[in-house]
Amino acid sequence: MKLAFKSLAVVVLAMAAVAAKAETGVTPTTIVIGQSAAFSGPAQALGNEMRAGALAYFQAVNAAGGVNGRKIELRSLDDGYEPDRAAANTKKLIDDGVFLLFGYVGTPTSNAAKPIFTAARVPFVGPFTGAESLRNPVNRYIFNVRASYFDETEKIVNQLVGQTLDRIAVFYQNDDYGKAGLAGVERAMQKRDLKIVATGTVERNTVDVAAAVAAIGKSDPQAVVMISAYKSVAAFIKAMRAAGYSPQFMNVSFVGSKALAAEAGPAGRGVGITQVVPFPWNIATPVVKDYQQLYTASTKKDDYSFTSLEGFLSAKVLVEGLRRAGNDLTREKFITAMESMRDVDVGGYLITFTPTSHSGSRFVELTVIGKDERFLR
């Protein structure tokens, strides 16, 4: 009997030791990850689409047994695309014990979260932003899946100048996101010995664009690069057209392409948008075929979009990192595993991370809103 009690005590102590060593947010059966994004307010389509795409992949992974036997649990909190709320959500998620943070939406919100997750040494994966503030200098806890705003604005300016459209103005959101995009346009213009002819701003989560239309319109630009979210961009395009201006309108991917097309209606036809993921309707690309099948199975809808595909892709890259980290999952092992990826093909989309570069892809292509809110490549 004494031997039995002694054996039981050894087992209990061993279990306690294992529990003490377990990483935050990891149990024998689950991996808990946290997300703060806009699920309400003027930018809600971005957060809802990003989350829906990610969930479609996570649900399929869980149905197949999870990652190394553990199922992924995504906890999402609404920040309304406001930095203060994103910071509060980040603190709550970390205090509540998530393993890592995933799929944040926006530059100002991600920047507000950065000092918090960095101090806590919590990985931050796949934010929906291309800002340099999350790329340079390299932060070992941040892993960007998408291309940067510098990559996108270089593509835009190169396209415009190639069409002899060099009188370029910039309409931008007056915050970290807009200023990051503005810096990208300035950089691309300076490379070609050109200057921006005019700028106009809009405040985040508003559509008061009258001053921007007046400031930009009087410069009579051939093209306007827009760095804002879909509601304010749609308002700006409509107001410019109503005032008699017809420049080539160009956006970076964060605008929310599908939402912009719906919000702008007929005024959106011909508007250009850079994309950092493959075309969501091209099933010849393996990851797009998988995305369409799993997204429809998850949502019972076929309302495919660039943003939900980005959520799907980011989730796929995250899962690859978790798998590579192995059964004894820790945050440090996860970071090491992510940094081991070299030209990893996630279905026609290549990802590379190194200890000195946490920017996974530089893929950028141009699309245009066509008739009936459809997209052309």
BALOBA-1460 file (C-alpha; in Angstrom, 3 decimals):
// residues 377
<rec num="1" residu="m" x="0.000" y="0.000" z="0.000"/>
<rec num="2" residu="k" x="2.836" y="2.373" z="0.907"/>
<rec num="3" residu="l" x="4.481" y="1.580" z="-2.424"/>
<rec num="4" residu="a" x="1.239" y="2.354" z="-4.243"/>
<rec num="5" residu="f" x="0.918" y="5.720" z="-2.501"/>
<rec num="6" residu="k" x="4.564" y="6.453" z="-3.232"/>
<rec num="7" residu="s" x="4.069" y="5.635" z="-6.923"/>
<rec num="8" residu="l" x="0.973" y="7.836" z="-7.029"/>
<rec num="9" residu="a" x="2.900" y="10.686" z="-5.444"/>
<rec num="10" residu="v" x="5.625" y="10.370" z="-8.063"/>
<rec num="11" residu="v" x="3.048" y="10.502" z="-10.850"/>
<rec num="12" residu="v" x="1.365" y="13.583" z="-9.341"/>
<rec num="13" residu="l" x="4.705" y="15.331" z="-8.950"/>
<rec num="14" residu="a" x="5.641" y="14.479" z="-12.534"/>
<rec num="15" residu="m" x="2.339" y="15.820" z="-13.810"/>
<rec num="16" residu="a" x="2.827" y="18.991" z="-11.781"/>
<rec num="17" residu="a" x="6.300" y="19.437" z="-13.237"/>
<rec num="18" residu="v" x="4.964" y="19.069" z="-16.771"/>
<rec num="19" residu="a" x="2.181" y="21.559" z="-16.036"/>
<rec num="20" residu="a" x="4.695" y="24.013" z="-14.606"/>
<rec num="21" residu="k" x="6.726" y="23.844" z="-17.803"/>
<rec num="22" residu="a" x="3.718" y="24.164" z="-20.127"/>
<rec num="23" residu="e" x="3.724" y="27.279" z="-22.258"/>
<rec num="24" residu="t" x="1.016" y="29.898" z="-21.771"/>
<rec num="25" residu="g" x="-1.958" y="29.237" z="-24.030"/>
<rec num="26" residu="v" x="-0.973" y="25.631" z="-24.731"/>
<rec num="27" residu="t" x="-2.682" y="22.573" z="-23.253"/>
<rec num="28" residu="p" x="-2.448" y="18.906" z="-24.298"/>
<rec num="29" residu="t" x="-5.481" y="19.507" z="-26.544"/>
<rec num="30" residu="t" x="-5.574" y="23.206" z="-27.482"/>
<rec num="31" residu="i" x="-3.578" y="26.208" z="-28.669"/>
<rec num="32" residu="v" x="-5.270" y="29.506" z="-27.808"/>
<rec num="33" residu="i" x="-4.576" y="32.489" z="-30.059"/>
<rec num="34" residu="g" x="-5.913" y="36.037" z="-29.776"/>
<rec num="35" residu="q" x="-7.064" y="38.640" z="-32.264"/>
<rec num="36" residu="s" x="-8.097" y="42.284" z="-32.034"/>
<rec num="37" residu="a" x="-9.749" y="43.733" z="-35.138"/>
<rec num="38" residu="a" x="-12.592" y="45.927" z="-36.354"/>
<rec num="39" residu="f" x="-15.839" y="43.979" z="-36.090"/>
<rec num="40" residu="s" x="-17.954" y="47.127" z="-35.791"/>
<rec num="41" residu="g" x="-17.803" y="50.660" z="-37.174"/>
<rec num="42" residu="p" x="-16.852" y="51.953" z="-40.634"/>
<rec num="43" residu="a" x="-14.017" y="49.419" z="-41.118"/>
<rec num="44" residu="q" x="-15.877" y="46.339" z="-39.885"/>
<rec num="45" residu="a" x="-15.840" y="44.573" z="-43.266"/>
<rec num="46" residu="l" x="-12.051" y="44.286" z="-42.996"/>
<rec num="47" residu="g" x="-12.089" y="42.571" z="-39.613"/>
<rec num="48" residu="n" x="-15.029" y="40.329" z="-40.415"/>
<rec num="49" residu="e" x="-13.524" y="39.167" z="-43.708"/>
<rec num="50" residu="m" x="-10.065" y="38.615" z="-42.208"/>
<rec num="51" residu="r" x="-11.520" y="36.521" z="-39.383"/>
<rec num="52" residu="a" x="-13.834" y="34.519" z="-41.645"/>
<rec num="53" residu="g" x="-10.965" y="33.502" z="-43.912"/>
<rec num="54" residu="a" x="-8.772" y="32.472" z="-40.998"/>
<rec num="55" residu="l" x="-11.569" y="30.516" z="-39.312"/>
<rec num="56" residu="a" x="-12.231" y="28.592" z="-42.517"/>
<rec num="57" residu="y" x="-8.679" y="27.230" z="-42.386"/>
<rec num="58" residu="f" x="-8.504" y="26.717" z="-38.622"/>
<rec num="59" residu="q" x="-11.780" y="24.774" z="-38.648"/>
<rec num="60" residu="a" x="-10.494" y="22.464" z="-41.380"/>
<rec num="61" residu="v" x="-7.250" y="21.894" z="-39.453"/>
<rec num="62" residu="n" x="-9.178" y="21.164" z="-36.248"/>
<rec num="63" residu="a" x="-11.519" y="18.751" z="-38.049"/>
<rec num="64" residu="a" x="-8.449" y="16.839" z="-39.244"/>
<rec num="65" residu="g" x="-7.117" y="16.485" z="-35.685"/>
<rec num="66" residu="g" x="-5.448" y="19.823" z="-35.109"/>
<rec num="67" residu="v" x="-1.769" y="20.711" z="-35.060"/>
<rec num="68" residu="n" x="0.332" y="17.965" z="-33.506"/>
<rec num="69" residu="g" x="-2.835" y="16.794" z="-31.772"/>
<rec num="70" residu="r" x="-3.916" y="20.230" z="-30.523"/>
<rec num="71" residu="k" x="-6.915" y="22.185" z="-31.830"/>
<rec num="72" residu="i" x="-6.677" y="25.915" z="-32.452"/>
<rec num="73" residu="e" x="-8.989" y="28.200" z="-30.506"/>
<rec num="74" residu="l" x="-9.294" y="31.742" z="-31.891"/>
<rec num="75" residu="r" x="-10.448" y="34.430" z="-29.460"/>
<rec num="76" residu="s" x="-11.414" y="37.655" z="-31.238"/>
<rec num="77" residu="l" x="-12.104" y="41.052" z="-29.663"/>
<rec num="78" residu="d" x="-13.563" y="44.110" z="-31.366"/>
<rec num="79" residu="d" x="-11.463" y="47.294" z="-31.432"/>
<rec num="80" residu="g" x="-13.530" y="49.268" z="-33.968"/>
<rec num="81" residu="y" x="-10.241" y="50.184" z="-35.722"/>
<rec num="82" residu="e" x="-9.271" y="52.413" z="-32.771"/>
<rec num="83" residu="p" x="-5.745" y="52.220" z="-31.274"/>
<rec num="84" residu="d" x="-6.754" y="52.662" z="-27.609"/>
<rec num="85" residu="r" x="-9.213" y="49.795" z="-27.817"/>
<rec num="86" residu="a" x="-6.662" y="47.624" z="-29.614"/>
<rec num="87" residu="a" x="-4.122" y="48.272" z="-26.841"/>
<rec num="88" residu="a" x="-6.680" y="47.376" z="-24.151"/>
<rec num="89" residu="n" x="-7.671" y="44.221" z="-26.057"/>
<rec num="90" residu="t" x="-4.025" y="43.204" z="-26.402"/>
<rec num="91" residu="k" x="-3.446" y="43.512" z="-22.667"/>
<rec num="92" residu="k" x="-6.589" y="41.503" z="-21.960"/>
<rec num="93" residu="l" x="-5.713" y="38.735" z="-24.411"/>
<rec num="94" residu="i" x="-2.204" y="38.390" z="-23.004"/>
<rec num="95" residu="d" x="-3.458" y="38.519" z="-19.403"/>
<rec num="96" residu="d" x="-6.046" y="35.877" z="-20.278"/>
<rec num="97" residu="g" x="-3.247" y="33.603" z="-21.468"/>
<rec num="98" residu="v" x="-3.165" y="33.382" z="-25.257"/>
<rec num="99" residu="f" x="-0.174" y="31.674" z="-26.839"/>
<rec num="100" residu="l" x="0.200" y="34.299" z="-29.572"/>
<rec num="101" residu="l" x="-1.603" y="37.132" z="-31.346"/>
<rec num="102" residu="f" x="-2.866" y="36.832" z="-34.904"/>
<rec num="103" residu="g" x="-4.675" y="38.683" z="-37.671"/>
<rec num="104" residu="y" x="-4.825" y="42.224" z="-36.301"/>
<rec num="105" residu="v" x="-6.323" y="44.719" z="-38.757"/>
<rec num="106" residu="g" x="-4.662" y="48.074" z="-39.336"/>
<rec num="107" residu="t" x="-1.487" y="50.065" z="-38.800"/>
<rec num="108" residu="p" x="-2.570" y="52.345" z="-35.921"/>
<rec num="109" residu="t" x="-4.061" y="49.416" z="-34.000"/>
<rec num="110" residu="s" x="-1.033" y="47.176" z="-34.584"/>
<rec num="111" residu="n" x="1.344" y="49.982" z="-33.602"/>
<rec num="112" residu="a" x="-0.617" y="50.501" z="-30.376"/>
<rec num="113" residu="a" x="-0.275" y="46.808" z="-29.572"/>
<rec num="114" residu="k" x="3.424" y="46.554" z="-30.460"/>
<rec num="115" residu="p" x="5.034" y="47.749" z="-27.186"/>
<rec num="116" residu="i" x="2.648" y="45.539" z="-25.208"/>
<rec num="117" residu="f" x="3.263" y="42.231" z="-26.985"/>
<rec num="118" residu="t" x="6.970" y="42.997" z="-27.389"/>
<rec num="119" residu="a" x="7.401" y="43.532" z="-23.640"/>
<rec num="120" residu="a" x="5.454" y="40.316" z="-22.978"/>
<rec num="121" residu="r" x="7.457" y="38.413" z="-25.639"/>
<rec num="122" residu="v" x="4.302" y="37.209" z="-27.366"/>
<rec num="123" residu="p" x="4.477" y="36.458" z="-31.123"/>
<rec num="124" residu="f" x="2.340" y="38.649" z="-33.397"/>
<rec num="125" residu="v" x="1.545" y="36.922" z="-36.696"/>
<rec num="126" residu="g" x="-0.098" y="37.983" z="-39.954"/>
<rec num="127" residu="p" x="-1.299" y="41.543" z="-39.289"/>
<rec num="128" residu="f" x="-3.372" y="43.092" z="-42.074"/>
<rec num="129" residu="t" x="-1.017" y="46.030" z="-42.656"/>
<rec num="130" residu="g" x="2.039" y="46.759" z="-44.776"/>
<rec num="131" residu="a" x="3.556" y="49.453" z="-42.566"/>
<rec num="132" residu="e" x="7.328" y="49.751" z="-42.217"/>
<rec num="133" residu="s" x="6.890" y="50.407" z="-38.476"/>
<rec num="134" residu="l" x="6.136" y="46.693" z="-38.133"/>
<rec num="135" residu="r" x="9.016" y="45.630" z="-40.386"/>
<rec num="136" residu="n" x="12.063" y="47.831" z="-39.867"/>
<rec num="137" residu="p" x="13.924" y="47.438" z="-37.650"/>
<rec num="138" residu="v" x="13.040" y="43.751" z="-37.384"/>
<rec num="139" residu="n" x="11.063" y="42.887" z="-34.262"/>
<rec num="140" residu="r" x="11.612" y="39.193" z="-33.503"/>
<rec num="141" residu="y" x="8.008" y="38.790" z="-32.341"/>
<rec num="142" residu="i" x="6.358" y="40.177" z="-35.508"/>
<rec num="143" residu="f" x="5.860" y="37.973" z="-38.568"/>
<rec num="144" residu="n" x="4.374" y="39.749" z="-41.595"/>
<rec num="145" residu="v" x="2.942" y="37.423" z="-44.222"/>
<rec num="146" residu="r" x="2.024" y="40.086" z="-46.809"/>
<rec num="147" residu="a" x="4.073" y="42.511" z="-48.875"/>
<rec num="148" residu="s" x="4.710" y="46.022" z="-47.544"/>
<rec num="149" residu="y" x="3.139" y="49.368" z="-48.437"/>
<rec num="150" residu="f" x="6.519" y="50.313" z="-49.894"/>
<rec num="151" residu="d" x="6.164" y="47.329" z="-52.260"/>
<rec num="152" residu="e" x="2.597" y="48.314" z="-53.147"/>
<rec num="153" residu="t" x="3.222" y="52.010" z="-53.700"/>
<rec num="154" residu="e" x="6.300" y="51.246" z="-55.807"/>
<rec num="155" residu="k" x="4.096" y="49.073" z="-58.016"/>
<rec num="156" residu="i" x="1.477" y="51.832" z="-58.290"/>
<rec num="157" residu="v" x="3.895" y="54.645" z="-59.122"/>
<rec num="158" residu="n" x="5.765" y="52.475" z="-61.597"/>
<rec num="159" residu="q" x="2.485" y="51.672" z="-63.366"/>
<rec num="160" residu="l" x="1.347" y="55.297" z="-63.472"/>
<rec num="161" residu="v" x="4.654" y="56.721" z="-64.660"/>
<rec num="162" residu="g" x="4.831" y="53.984" z="-67.284"/>
<rec num="163" residu="q" x="1.545" y="55.347" z="-68.608"/>
<rec num="164" residu="t" x="3.026" y="58.884" z="-68.585"/>
<rec num="165" residu="l" x="0.832" y="59.878" z="-65.641"/>
<rec num="166" residu="d" x="3.326" y="61.740" z="-63.474"/>
<rec num="167" residu="r" x="1.147" y="64.458" z="-61.925"/>
<rec num="168" residu="i" x="0.295" y="62.365" z="-58.905"/>
<rec num="169" residu="a" x="-1.569" y="63.476" z="-55.770"/>
<rec num="170" residu="v" x="-2.129" y="61.543" z="-52.529"/>
<rec num="171" residu="f" x="-5.324" y="61.252" z="-50.474"/>
<rec num="172" residu="y" x="-4.509" y="59.690" z="-47.129"/>
<rec num="173" residu="q" x="-5.945" y="58.852" z="-43.741"/>
<rec num="174" residu="n" x="-4.464" y="61.166" z="-41.113"/>
<rec num="175" residu="d" x="-2.872" y="58.496" z="-38.915"/>
<rec num="176" residu="d" x="-0.075" y="55.923" z="-38.889"/>
<rec num="177" residu="y" x="-1.594" y="53.983" z="-41.789"/>
<rec num="178" residu="g" x="-2.075" y="56.942" z="-44.087"/>
<rec num="179" residu="k" x="1.343" y="58.377" z="-43.297"/>
<rec num="180" residu="a" x="2.969" y="54.993" z="-43.952"/>
<rec num="181" residu="g" x="1.385" y="54.893" z="-47.404"/>
<rec num="182" residu="l" x="2.290" y="58.526" z="-48.072"/>
<rec num="183" residu="a" x="5.911" y="57.739" z="-47.221"/>
<rec num="184" residu="g" x="5.825" y="54.888" z="-49.716"/>
<rec num="185" residu="v" x="4.544" y="57.124" z="-52.503"/>
<rec num="186" residu="e" x="7.132" y="59.804" z="-51.670"/>
<rec num="187" residu="r" x="9.866" y="57.185" z="-51.773"/>
<rec num="188" residu="a" x="8.741" y="55.849" z="-55.149"/>
<rec num="189" residu="m" x="8.390" y="59.368" z="-56.595"/>
<rec num="190" residu="q" x="11.809" y="60.495" z="-55.355"/>
<rec num="191" residu="k" x="13.320" y="57.427" z="-56.996"/>
<rec num="192" residu="r" x="12.060" y="58.885" z="-60.290"/>
<rec num="193" residu="d" x="12.943" y="62.529" z="-59.511"/>
<rec num="194" residu="l" x="9.263" y="63.416" z="-59.183"/>
<rec num="195" residu="k" x="7.241" y="65.238" z="-56.536"/>
<rec num="196" residu="i" x="3.692" y="64.766" z="-55.300"/>
<rec num="197" residu="v" x="1.575" y="67.611" z="-56.710"/>
<rec num="198" residu="a" x="-0.944" y="67.800" z="-53.831"/>
<rec num="199" residu="t" x="-2.146" y="66.001" z="-50.724"/>
<rec num="200" residu="g" x="-5.439" y="65.805" z="-48.864"/>
<rec num="201" residu="t" x="-6.400" y="64.016" z="-45.650"/>
<rec num="202" residu="v" x="-9.356" y="62.428" z="-43.910"/>
<rec num="203" residu="e" x="-9.657" y="61.456" z="-40.256"/>
<rec num="204" residu="r" x="-9.883" y="57.758" z="-39.378"/>
<rec num="205" residu="n" x="-13.453" y="56.367" z="-39.222"/>
<rec num="206" residu="t" x="-14.933" y="59.487" z="-40.875"/>
<rec num="207" residu="v" x="-16.006" y="60.464" z="-44.404"/>
<rec num="208" residu="d" x="-15.453" y="64.217" z="-44.247"/>
<rec num="209" residu="v" x="-13.548" y="64.571" z="-47.525"/>
<rec num="210" residu="a" x="-14.576" y="68.059" z="-48.701"/>
<rec num="211" residu="a" x="-11.286" y="69.723" z="-47.766"/>
<rec num="212" residu="a" x="-9.283" y="66.945" z="-49.408"/>
<rec num="213" residu="v" x="-11.288" y="67.242" z="-52.628"/>
<rec num="214" residu="a" x="-10.684" y="71.004" z="-52.702"/>
<rec num="215" residu="a" x="-6.944" y="70.687" z="-51.994"/>
<rec num="216" residu="i" x="-6.319" y="67.921" z="-54.498"/>
<rec num="217" residu="g" x="-8.761" y="69.070" z="-57.174"/>
<rec num="218" residu="k" x="-7.128" y="72.435" z="-57.693"/>
<rec num="219" residu="s" x="-3.847" y="70.744" z="-58.634"/>
<rec num="220" residu="d" x="-5.637" y="68.961" z="-61.512"/>
<rec num="221" residu="p" x="-3.772" y="65.670" z="-60.981"/>
<rec num="222" residu="q" x="-3.560" y="62.938" z="-63.580"/>
<rec num="223" residu="a" x="-3.737" y="60.311" z="-60.829"/>
<rec num="224" residu="v" x="-4.537" y="60.103" z="-57.123"/>
<rec num="225" residu="v" x="-3.079" y="57.427" z="-54.864"/>
<rec num="226" residu="m" x="-5.451" y="56.779" z="-51.959"/>
<rec num="227" residu="i" x="-4.321" y="55.458" z="-48.579"/>
<rec num="228" residu="s" x="-7.456" y="55.059" z="-46.484"/>
<rec num="229" residu="a" x="-10.281" y="52.619" z="-45.704"/>
<rec num="230" residu="y" x="-13.149" y="51.845" z="-48.048"/>
<rec num="231" residu="k" x="-15.855" y="54.220" z="-46.775"/>
<rec num="232" residu="s" x="-13.731" y="57.366" z="-46.910"/>
<rec num="233" residu="v" x="-12.140" y="56.340" z="-50.210"/>
<rec num="234" residu="a" x="-15.572" y="55.783" z="-51.763"/>
<rec num="235" residu="a" x="-16.735" y="59.173" z="-50.465"/>
<rec num="236" residu="f" x="-13.638" y="60.828" z="-51.923"/>
<rec num="237" residu="i" x="-14.036" y="59.214" z="-55.346"/>
<rec num="238" residu="k" x="-17.711" y="60.177" z="-55.544"/>
<rec num="239" residu="a" x="-17.003" y="63.757" z="-54.471"/>
<rec num="240" residu="m" x="-14.135" y="64.132" z="-56.942"/>
<rec num="241" residu="r" x="-16.244" y="62.836" z="-59.810"/>
<rec num="242" residu="a" x="-19.150" y="65.079" z="-58.772"/>
<rec num="243" residu="a" x="-16.773" y="68.061" z="-58.834"/>
<rec num="244" residu="g" x="-15.792" y="67.241" z="-62.410"/>
<rec num="245" residu="y" x="-12.399" y="65.593" z="-61.775"/>
<rec num="246" residu="s" x="-11.520" y="62.289" z="-63.432"/>
<rec num="247" residu="p" x="-7.952" y="61.281" z="-62.522"/>
<rec num="248" residu="q" x="-6.846" y="57.663" z="-62.387"/>
<rec num="249" residu="f" x="-7.678" y="56.544" z="-58.835"/>
<rec num="250" residu="m" x="-5.330" y="54.000" z="-57.224"/>
<rec num="251" residu="n" x="-5.470" y="52.236" z="-53.844"/>
<rec num="252" residu="v" x="-3.300" y="49.967" z="-51.752"/>
<rec num="253" residu="s" x="-4.766" y="46.633" z="-50.681"/>
<rec num="254" residu="f" x="-5.795" y="47.644" z="-47.149"/>
<rec num="255" residu="v" x="-8.684" y="49.677" z="-48.568"/>
<rec num="256" residu="g" x="-10.835" y="46.535" z="-48.571"/>
<rec num="257" residu="s" x="-11.405" y="45.866" z="-52.263"/>
<rec num="258" residu="k" x="-14.776" y="44.151" z="-52.198"/>
<rec num="259" residu="a" x="-16.196" y="46.611" z="-49.669"/>
<rec num="260" residu="l" x="-14.897" y="49.536" z="-51.730"/>
<rec num="261" residu="a" x="-16.520" y="48.238" z="-54.899"/>
<rec num="262" residu="a" x="-19.860" y="47.915" z="-53.095"/>
<rec num="263" residu="e" x="-19.561" y="51.299" z="-51.352"/>
<rec num="264" residu="a" x="-18.497" y="53.209" z="-54.477"/>
<rec num="265" residu="g" x="-21.009" y="51.583" z="-56.816"/>
<rec num="266" residu="p" x="-20.807" y="52.864" z="-60.425"/>
<rec num="267" residu="a" x="-18.306" y="55.560" z="-59.369"/>
<rec num="268" residu="g" x="-15.805" y="52.832" z="-58.546"/>
<rec num="269" residu="r" x="-15.517" y="51.484" z="-62.061"/>
<rec num="270" residu="g" x="-11.947" y="51.813" z="-63.345"/>
<rec num="271" residu="v" x="-10.402" y="52.304" z="-59.892"/>
<rec num="272" residu="g" x="-7.116" y="50.454" z="-59.480"/>
<rec num="273" residu="i" x="-6.087" y="48.468" z="-56.390"/>
<rec num="274" residu="t" x="-2.847" y="46.664" z="-55.618"/>
<rec num="275" residu="q" x="-3.268" y="43.201" z="-54.131"/>
<rec num="276" residu="v" x="-0.862" y="41.197" z="-51.987"/>
<rec num="277" residu="v" x="-2.577" y="37.817" z="-52.342"/>
<rec num="278" residu="p" x="-3.497" y="35.780" z="-55.436"/>
<rec num="279" residu="f" x="-6.733" y="36.455" z="-57.323"/>
<rec num="280" residu="p" x="-9.511" y="34.890" z="-55.147"/>
<rec num="281" residu="w" x="-11.455" y="33.653" z="-58.197"/>
<rec num="282" residu="n" x="-8.548" y="31.918" z="-59.952"/>
<rec num="283" residu="i" x="-8.866" y="28.277" z="-58.873"/>
<rec num="284" residu="a" x="-5.842" y="27.386" z="-61.013"/>
<rec num="285" residu="t" x="-3.835" y="28.641" z="-58.018"/>
<rec num="286" residu="p" x="-3.875" y="25.729" z="-55.507"/>
<rec num="287" residu="v" x="-4.320" y="27.877" z="-52.387"/>
<rec num="288" residu="v" x="-7.277" y="29.668" z="-53.998"/>
<rec num="289" residu="k" x="-8.972" y="26.371" z="-54.808"/>
<rec num="290" residu="d" x="-8.515" y="25.239" z="-51.189"/>
<rec num="291" residu="y" x="-9.683" y="28.613" z="-49.913"/>
<rec num="292" residu="q" x="-12.886" y="28.558" z="-51.959"/>
<rec num="293" residu="q" x="-13.774" y="25.020" z="-50.862"/>
<rec num="294" residu="l" x="-13.054" y="25.553" z="-47.163"/>
<rec num="295" residu="y" x="-14.498" y="29.075" z="-47.016"/>
<rec num="296" residu="t" x="-17.784" y="27.931" z="-48.557"/>
<rec num="297" residu="a" x="-17.903" y="24.935" z="-46.219"/>
<rec num="298" residu="s" x="-17.325" y="27.209" z="-43.217"/>
<rec num="299" residu="t" x="-19.564" y="30.166" z="-44.096"/>
<rec num="300" residu="k" x="-22.099" y="28.527" z="-46.441"/>
<rec num="301" residu="k" x="-21.402" y="31.451" z="-48.786"/>
<rec num="302" residu="d" x="-19.331" y="32.087" z="-51.897"/>
<rec num="303" residu="d" x="-18.656" y="35.793" z="-51.252"/>
<rec num="304" residu="y" x="-14.938" y="35.430" z="-51.872"/>
<rec num="305" residu="s" x="-12.658" y="38.424" z="-51.328"/>
<rec num="306" residu="f" x="-9.010" y="39.451" z="-51.201"/>
<rec num="307" residu="t" x="-9.252" y="40.161" z="-47.468"/>
<rec num="308" residu="s" x="-10.729" y="36.804" z="-46.463"/>
<rec num="309" residu="l" x="-8.143" y="35.090" z="-48.668"/>
<rec num="310" residu="e" x="-5.444" y="37.011" z="-46.786"/>
<rec num="311" residu="g" x="-6.895" y="35.744" z="-43.506"/>
<rec num="312" residu="f" x="-6.870" y="32.198" z="-44.916"/>
<rec num="313" residu="l" x="-3.262" y="32.506" z="-46.137"/>
<rec num="314" residu="s" x="-2.059" y="34.007" z="-42.861"/>
<rec num="315" residu="a" x="-3.738" y="31.181" z="-40.954"/>
<rec num="316" residu="k" x="-2.047" y="28.631" z="-43.204"/>
<rec num="317" residu="v" x="1.380" y="30.165" z="-42.599"/>
<rec num="318" residu="l" x="0.732" y="30.260" z="-38.847"/>
<rec num="319" residu="v" x="-0.233" y="26.578" z="-38.816"/>
<rec num="320" residu="e" x="2.915" y="25.682" z="-40.760"/>
<rec num="321" residu="g" x="4.967" y="27.422" z="-38.077"/>
<rec num="322" residu="l" x="3.127" y="25.598" z="-35.296"/>
<rec num="323" residu="r" x="3.700" y="22.247" z="-36.995"/>
<rec num="324" residu="r" x="7.396" y="22.931" z="-37.419"/>
<rec num="325" residu="a" x="7.686" y="23.899" z="-33.740"/>
<rec num="326" residu="g" x="6.804" y="20.323" z="-32.774"/>
<rec num="327" residu="n" x="4.938" y="18.713" z="-29.889"/>
<rec num="328" residu="d" x="6.809" y="20.547" z="-27.129"/>
<rec num="329" residu="l" x="5.377" y="23.885" z="-28.189"/>
<rec num="330" residu="t" x="6.804" y="27.099" z="-26.745"/>
<rec num="331" residu="r" x="6.859" y="30.650" z="-28.040"/>
<rec num="332" residu="e" x="10.620" y="30.520" z="-28.544"/>
<rec num="333" residu="k" x="10.398" y="27.263" z="-30.490"/>
<rec num="334" residu="f" x="7.639" y="28.749" z="-32.597"/>
<rec num="335" residu="i" x="9.790" y="31.789" z="-33.456"/>
<rec num="336" residu="t" x="12.705" y="29.521" z="-34.381"/>
<rec num="337" residu="a" x="10.396" y="27.394" z="-36.527"/>
<rec num="338" residu="m" x="9.008" y="30.421" z="-38.361"/>
<rec num="339" residu="e" x="12.527" y="31.718" z="-39.017"/>
<rec num="340" residu="s" x="13.390" y="28.367" z="-40.623"/>
<rec num="341" residu="m" x="10.966" y="28.846" z="-43.527"/>
<rec num="342" residu="r" x="12.673" y="29.266" z="-46.894"/>
<rec num="343" residu="d" x="10.539" y="29.478" z="-50.040"/>
<rec num="344" residu="v" x="7.787" y="27.474" z="-48.392"/>
<rec num="345" residu="d" x="5.029" y="26.926" z="-50.946"/>
<rec num="346" residu="v" x="1.612" y="27.275" z="-49.333"/>
<rec num="347" residu="g" x="-0.228" y="26.643" z="-52.581"/>
<rec num="348" residu="g" x="1.294" y="28.843" z="-55.259"/>
<rec num="349" residu="y" x="2.322" y="31.520" z="-52.760"/>
<rec num="350" residu="l" x="5.881" y="31.435" z="-51.445"/>
<rec num="351" residu="i" x="6.877" y="32.420" z="-47.908"/>
<rec num="352" residu="t" x="10.370" y="33.079" z="-46.573"/>
<rec num="353" residu="f" x="11.356" y="34.158" z="-43.068"/>
<rec num="354" residu="t" x="14.868" y="34.495" z="-41.659"/>
<rec num="355" residu="p" x="16.254" y="35.803" z="-38.366"/>
<rec num="356" residu="t" x="16.970" y="39.106" z="-40.135"/>
<rec num="357" residu="s" x="13.767" y="39.380" z="-42.178"/>
<rec num="358" residu="h" x="10.251" y="38.749" z="-40.918"/>
<rec num="359" residu="s" x="8.555" y="39.845" z="-44.157"/>
<rec num="360" residu="g" x="7.262" y="36.633" z="-45.689"/>
<rec num="361" residu="s" x="6.248" y="37.781" z="-49.176"/>
<rec num="362" residu="r" x="6.744" y="40.615" z="-51.643"/>
<rec num="363" residu="f" x="3.979" y="39.485" z="-53.982"/>
<rec num="364" residu="v" x="2.042" y="42.433" z="-55.463"/>
<rec num="365" residu="e" x="-0.239" y="42.618" z="-58.497"/>
<rec num="366" residu="l" x="-2.623" y="45.214" z="-59.874"/>
<rec num="367" residu="t" x="-6.380" y="44.805" z="-60.193"/>
<rec num="368" residu="v" x="-9.157" y="47.098" z="-61.436"/>
<rec num="369" residu="i" x="-12.805" y="47.363" z="-60.448"/>
<rec num="370" residu="g" x="-14.810" y="46.526" z="-63.552"/>
<rec num="371" residu="k" x="-18.469" y="46.373" z="-64.485"/>
<rec num="372" residu="d" x="-20.950" y="45.255" z="-61.806"/>
<rec num="373" residu="e" x="-18.325" y="45.515" z="-59.056"/>
<rec num="374" residu="r" x="-16.302" y="42.665" z="-60.518"/>
<rec num="375" residu="f" x="-12.525" y="42.650" z="-60.464"/>
<rec num="376" residu="l" x="-10.166" y="42.469" z="-63.412"/>
<rec num="377" residu="r" x="-6.451" y="41.641" z="-63.352"/>
